[in-house]
Amino acid sequence: MSTLLLLPGDGIGPEVCAQVRRVAAALTPDLNVEERIYGGASYDAHGTPLTDEVRDAALASDAVLMGAVGGPQWANAPRHLRPEAGLLNLRKAMDVYANLRPAYCFEALADASSLKRDLVSGLDIMFVRELTGGVYFGQPRGIEDLGDGQKRGVDTQVYTTAEIERVARVAFELARGRGNRVASAEKSNVMESGLLWKQVVTDLHARDYADVQLEHILADNCAMQLVRAPKQFDVIVTDNLFGDILSDAAAMLTGSLGMLPSAALGAAGKPGLYEPIHGSAPDIAGKGVANPLAAILSFEMALRWSLNRADAADALLAAVKAALDGGARTRDLGGELSTAQMGDAVLSHLGR
């Protein structure tokens, strides 16, 4: 029996993960679903956002699905004990280096986009973000006292050939099953790590993926092109920082940040980490109005990429599309459905 570990986390995380649990029970009753506390909730209970027990449970599972972490109540916690540090440590422990962030626009939501319908109708971009290296993990880092009331903050952007090559390989492989086009985004004009990124991707492409169309694009230009003509892109591969920013920007092209899932993958046979790309949204937490579709679609990705249930994934994706086509909308999409009611709408189209 396969095991899915749920880590609801903080804010709206428990609310959206509750709908994932409902869908899993209806669609895959043979799936063993376990649950642990994580993030700020774990800090409050155990003094750390990620306990050794939860880390070990994640590594022993077939897939991990989390809700969201963080909130203003933990803003003054030591940086290494904040909820977000638990997420970074979990990613590192699982060695999930390739973050797949699809930005696709359901036809029913094309008018909800911040861009005109003709720019986003049919949009289907796959971001491949490097997830365990770069500026979020580089050393040295910290804030030092310079005296006379002055301080200096330091973060280090570091990448090795192997780190770049393995994530670029994921992007090229994905592209072969899609539009066969990869755009590699970096800042090779001003950053040494960006120059190395460009060199490594170029060499890998020439060596193993010459059949795939490769374009190099500066990350700031990529941001502009995403709002000018987003459908020009197929697969975008980029580093941890730029991937974080660019994929969040692209999320609004699809109608709402509450619509987009993500998958973080490592070596074959190892568990993947799945999560909606929205945050913990403390302003609406506990009100039952959060959109659960990003979390539900993260489960769809888990079924497809880690649980070997492509049939169930196809059924779930079709159910979400049917619910949206039928007019189901939470408040972020201009509707009035509650979190649970949107879960009901998806379940109704699963025939369960």
Secondary structure, 3 states (H helix, E strand, C coil): CCEEEEEEECCCHHHHHHHHHHHHHHHCCCCEEEECCCCHHHHHHHCCCCCHHHHHHHHHCCEEEEEECCCHHHCCCCHHHCHHHHHHHHHHHHCCCEEEEEEECCHHHHHHCCCCHHHHCCCEEEEEEECCCHHHCCCCCEEEEEECCEEEEECCCCCCHHHHHHHHHHHHHHHHCCCCEEEEEECCCCCHHHHHHHHHHHHHHHHHCCCCEEEEEEHHHHHHHHHHCHHHCCEEEECHHHHHHHHHHHHHHHCCHHHCCCEEECCCCCCEEECCCCCCCCCCCCCCCCCCHHHHHHHHHHHHHCCCCHHHHHHHHHHHHHHHHCCCCEHHHCCCECHHHHHHHHHHHCCC
